[in-house]
Amino acid sequence: MIEKNIHFVCTGNTFRSRLARAYFDSLKIDNIKTSSSGITASRNHNGTICWYTQKLIAENNLLDFIETTWTQTTPEILSKADHIIYMQTHHLTDCQKNFNYHSTNYEIWEINDLSEDKDKDLERIQESREIFQQIKSKIDEFSGRFTTSKV
């Protein structure tokens, strides 16, 4: 069976796309290789991953599946993917504009990032859990396309 490369794209690669990749990898689906990146990841000056992402990793036993650092989206990364999942439309638009990306091997999930106006940690934790539930739901649906599993 031919291996498929699935790539997840978000903004900074410190929350949504990293969690999507980790959760997908935790399903242990045969012949699927995953990666993730962020369209502005090179601007991450506050560390390699968000603290609320770390909390979700721990709560969902994903430590064995998370990458240790962020990755900047590049034309080379996009060209290697068999299928790309953009967390929002503007991620695709950015890749089309900045990387001359015009493939049709993608889908857009429209999963919003954490709201900037959340200033209390408990609100950020709750919203990050809700976003992760959206990601898990989309991945559970998406992964159904691949029938052989090692689990």
Buried (B, 14 or more C-beta within 10 A) or exposed (E): EEEBBBBBBBBBBBBBBBBBBBBBBBBEBEEBEBBBBBBBBBEBEEEBBBEBBBBBBEEBEBEEBBBEEBBBBBEEBBEEBEBBBBBBEEBBBBBEEEBEBEEEEBEBBEBEBBEEEBEEEEEBBEBBBEBBEBBBEBBEEBBEEBEEEEE
